[in-house]
Amino acid sequence: NASNLCSSDTSSQTFLFSFTSEPETPDFFLYPTPANQQVNFSSPRAFTYFRLSNSAGKIIFQQQFSSRFQQQLNVQSFPPGVYWLRIGDDNWQLSRKLLIK
């Protein structure tokens, strides 16, 4: 009976969700990762700030400037762990995961 194929009872149904980070795009290059001394990042789009956040989302370092296409950051003073580096300007922003050894 075709009416038995669909059921409104969801108690036996399993729902699977998947969450991923932003896909890697050529708009933001970050290297090396993992890093232990210095990290380099660049973009073909000019950016006016960058922010480094820890895995809890707390901003631990940030810098603003007029406009850049590349930047370096000394990471020797940061404890090992997972961080997020965000670059952007008033109209756009991109984030990448950064591992510090």
C-alpha positions as YAML, in Angstrom:
chain: A
units: angstrom
residues:
- id: 1
  name: ASN
  ca: [0.00, 0.00, 0.00]
- id: 2
  name: ALA
  ca: [1.58, 3.29, -1.11]
- id: 3
  name: SER
  ca: [0.11, 5.25, 1.81]
- id: 4
  name: ASN
  ca: [2.33, 3.27, 4.23]
- id: 5
  name: LEU
  ca: [5.57, 4.42, 2.56]
- id: 6
  name: CYS
  ca: [5.48, 7.91, 4.10]
- id: 7
  name: SER
  ca: [5.08, 8.35, 7.81]
- id: 8
  name: SER
  ca: [4.76, 11.41, 9.98]
- id: 9
  name: ASP
  ca: [6.34, 9.50, 12.87]
- id: 10
  name: THR
  ca: [9.93, 10.79, 13.15]
- id: 11
  name: SER
  ca: [10.81, 8.82, 16.30]
- id: 12
  name: SER
  ca: [12.71, 6.18, 14.30]
- id: 13
  name: GLN
  ca: [14.31, 8.52, 11.75]
- id: 14
  name: THR
  ca: [17.95, 9.57, 11.96]
- id: 15
  name: PHE
  ca: [19.06, 13.01, 10.84]
- id: 16
  name: LEU
  ca: [22.72, 13.56, 10.00]
- id: 17
  name: PHE
  ca: [24.24, 17.04, 10.00]
- id: 18
  name: SER
  ca: [27.73, 17.97, 8.91]
- id: 19
  name: PHE
  ca: [29.53, 21.20, 9.70]
- id: 20
  name: THR
  ca: [32.69, 22.26, 7.90]
- id: 21
  name: SER
  ca: [34.94, 25.28, 8.02]
- id: 22
  name: GLU
  ca: [35.09, 27.73, 5.14]
- id: 23
  name: PRO
  ca: [36.39, 26.11, 1.97]
- id: 24
  name: GLU
  ca: [39.88, 27.03, 0.92]
- id: 25
  name: THR
  ca: [39.69, 29.71, -1.75]
- id: 26
  name: PRO
  ca: [42.45, 31.49, -3.64]
- id: 27
  name: ASP
  ca: [41.32, 34.74, -1.98]
- id: 28
  name: PHE
  ca: [43.40, 34.07, 1.14]
- id: 29
  name: PHE
  ca: [46.72, 32.23, 1.47]
- id: 30
  name: LEU
  ca: [48.10, 31.28, 4.89]
- id: 31
  name: TYR
  ca: [51.44, 29.50, 5.38]
- id: 32
  name: PRO
  ca: [53.09, 27.67, 6.99]
- id: 33
  name: THR
  ca: [50.57, 25.84, 9.07]
- id: 34
  name: PRO
  ca: [51.37, 24.53, 11.51]
- id: 35
  name: ALA
  ca: [53.60, 27.47, 12.37]
- id: 36
  name: ASN
  ca: [56.04, 27.89, 15.21]
- id: 37
  name: GLN
  ca: [57.89, 31.15, 14.50]
- id: 38
  name: GLN
  ca: [56.21, 33.24, 11.84]
- id: 39
  name: VAL
  ca: [53.12, 32.98, 9.68]
- id: 40
  name: ASN
  ca: [52.67, 34.67, 6.31]
- id: 41
  name: PHE
  ca: [49.32, 35.53, 4.79]
- id: 42
  name: SER
  ca: [48.33, 37.23, 1.58]
- id: 43
  name: SER
  ca: [45.37, 37.94, -0.64]
- id: 44
  name: PRO
  ca: [44.87, 39.25, -4.16]
- id: 45
  name: ARG
  ca: [42.30, 41.56, -2.53]
- id: 46
  name: ALA
  ca: [43.63, 44.39, -0.38]
- id: 47
  name: PHE
  ca: [42.75, 44.01, 3.30]
- id: 48
  name: THR
  ca: [42.78, 46.65, 6.03]
- id: 49
  name: TYR
  ca: [42.87, 44.50, 9.15]
- id: 50
  name: PHE
  ca: [43.65, 41.11, 10.55]
- id: 51
  name: ARG
  ca: [42.58, 39.44, 13.78]
- id: 52
  name: LEU
  ca: [43.90, 36.35, 15.48]
- id: 53
  name: SER
  ca: [41.39, 34.54, 17.71]
- id: 54
  name: ASN
  ca: [41.87, 31.53, 19.92]
- id: 55
  name: SER
  ca: [39.70, 28.42, 19.66]
- id: 56
  name: ALA
  ca: [37.19, 29.96, 22.11]
- id: 57
  name: GLY
  ca: [36.73, 32.93, 19.76]
- id: 58
  name: LYS
  ca: [38.55, 35.50, 21.92]
- id: 59
  name: ILE
  ca: [40.57, 37.99, 19.87]
- id: 60
  name: ILE
  ca: [44.15, 37.75, 21.14]
- id: 61
  name: PHE
  ca: [45.84, 39.98, 18.57]
- id: 62
  name: GLN
  ca: [44.66, 42.44, 15.92]
- id: 63
  name: GLN
  ca: [46.10, 45.07, 13.68]
- id: 64
  name: GLN
  ca: [44.62, 47.70, 11.35]
- id: 65
  name: PHE
  ca: [46.34, 49.57, 8.53]
- id: 66
  name: SER
  ca: [45.49, 51.53, 5.39]
- id: 67
  name: SER
  ca: [45.70, 48.66, 2.88]
- id: 68
  name: ARG
  ca: [47.83, 45.54, 2.43]
- id: 69
  name: PHE
  ca: [48.05, 42.53, 0.15]
- id: 70
  name: GLN
  ca: [50.42, 40.58, 2.39]
- id: 71
  name: GLN
  ca: [51.44, 40.50, 6.03]
- id: 72
  name: GLN
  ca: [53.63, 38.54, 8.44]
- id: 73
  name: LEU
  ca: [52.95, 37.76, 12.07]
- id: 74
  name: ASN
  ca: [55.44, 36.50, 14.64]
- id: 75
  name: VAL
  ca: [53.69, 33.69, 16.55]
- id: 76
  name: GLN
  ca: [56.52, 32.65, 18.88]
- id: 77
  name: SER
  ca: [54.86, 34.25, 21.91]
- id: 78
  name: PHE
  ca: [51.51, 32.45, 21.43]
- id: 79
  name: PRO
  ca: [50.91, 29.11, 23.17]
- id: 80
  name: PRO
  ca: [50.54, 26.06, 20.93]
- id: 81
  name: GLY
  ca: [47.00, 25.43, 19.78]
- id: 82
  name: VAL
  ca: [44.29, 26.09, 17.22]
- id: 83
  name: TYR
  ca: [43.65, 29.68, 16.20]
- id: 84
  name: TRP
  ca: [41.58, 31.50, 13.56]
- id: 85
  name: LEU
  ca: [43.10, 34.25, 11.43]
- id: 86
  name: ARG
  ca: [40.60, 36.67, 9.89]
- id: 87
  name: ILE
  ca: [41.45, 39.28, 7.26]
- id: 88
  name: GLY
  ca: [39.16, 41.77, 5.58]
- id: 89
  name: ASP
  ca: [37.97, 45.33, 5.16]
- id: 90
  name: ASP
  ca: [34.62, 47.12, 5.48]
- id: 91
  name: ASN
  ca: [33.07, 45.04, 2.68]
- id: 92
  name: TRP
  ca: [34.41, 41.49, 3.10]
- id: 93
  name: GLN
  ca: [36.21, 39.14, 5.46]
- id: 94
  name: LEU
  ca: [37.73, 35.66, 5.29]
- id: 95
  name: SER
  ca: [38.98, 33.29, 8.00]
- id: 96
  name: ARG
  ca: [41.45, 30.41, 8.03]
- id: 97
  name: LYS
  ca: [42.41, 27.96, 10.71]
- id: 98
  name: LEU
  ca: [45.97, 28.33, 11.95]
- id: 99
  name: LEU
  ca: [47.82, 25.70, 13.98]
- id: 100
  name: ILE
  ca: [50.64, 26.97, 16.17]
- id: 101
  name: LYS
  ca: [53.18, 24.45, 17.47]
...
